[in-house]
Amino acid sequence: MAISEHKRGISSPQNSVSVIYFTNFLKNKVDKKRTFDELKDFATMMDIDQDGFIDVQDLNTVLGNLTNDRFYKNNGEALAISSGLSGFSET
């Protein structure tokens, strides 16, 4: 029996995973010591377009700005309040 798209965290928009699914990935595979809530905050900040999903464009924007100090200033404040990241590079 195939795993449903909903259980995998994949839904429209296409080729994306839900913030919760990505949070579970971070918790299970990347950083088991942090709390789920901390990782959910990180995943939510990575959802650049704030559509509830993390897709390739979100990841490219985050990765493309790893060296941009403004991107992380004040513990990620720019990410937390962004709605399109004007002033940041969308690679």
C-alpha positions in Angstrom: 0.0 0.0 0.0 1.5 3.4 -1.0 1.9 6.1 1.5 -0.6 8.9 0.9 0.7 12.3 -0.2 -0.8 13.8 3.0 1.1 11.4 5.3 4.4 12.2 3.5 3.7 15.9 3.9 3.6 16.5 0.2 0.7 18.5 -1.2 0.2 21.4 -3.5 2.2 23.4 -4.2 4.0 20.7 -6.1 7.5 19.5 -5.0 7.2 20.8 -1.5 6.8 19.5 2.0 4.8 20.9 4.8 6.5 22.9 7.6 5.5 20.1 10.0 6.9 17.4 7.8 10.2 19.3 7.5 10.2 19.8 11.2 9.9 16.1 11.8 12.7 15.5 9.3 15.0 17.9 11.2 14.1 16.3 14.5 14.6 12.7 13.3 17.6 13.1 11.1 19.4 16.4 11.7 19.2 17.6 15.3 17.8 15.2 17.8 18.9 17.3 20.8 16.7 20.4 20.0 13.1 20.5 21.0 10.4 20.0 18.4 9.2 23.6 19.0 12.7 25.1 18.3 13.0 23.1 15.1 9.5 24.1 14.1 10.5 27.8 14.5 13.5 27.2 12.3 11.4 25.4 9.7 8.8 28.2 9.8 11.5 30.8 9.2 12.7 28.8 6.2 9.2 29.0 4.7 10.1 32.2 2.9 6.9 32.7 1.1 4.9 31.7 4.2 2.6 29.3 2.3 3.0 26.5 4.9 5.3 24.5 2.7 9.1 24.4 2.1 10.0 24.0 -1.5 13.1 24.3 -3.7 12.8 28.1 -4.0 12.6 28.5 -0.2 15.7 26.3 0.3 17.6 28.1 -2.5 16.8 31.5 -0.9 17.9 30.3 2.5 21.1 28.6 1.2 21.9 31.6 -1.1 21.8 33.9 1.9 24.0 31.9 4.3 26.7 34.6 4.2 24.3 37.5 4.4 24.4 38.9 7.9 21.1 40.8 7.5 19.4 37.5 6.8 20.2 36.3 10.3 20.3 39.5 12.3 18.4 39.5 15.6 18.1 35.7 15.7 16.5 35.4 12.3 14.1 38.3 12.7 14.2 39.1 9.0 13.1 35.5 8.2 10.4 35.6 10.8 8.7 38.7 9.5 9.5 38.3 5.8 6.8 38.0 3.1 8.9 37.9 0.0 12.4 38.9 1.3 12.8 42.2 -0.4 16.5 43.1 -0.1 17.5 39.5 0.0 18.8 37.4 -2.8 16.4 34.9 -4.3 18.7 32.4 -6.0 
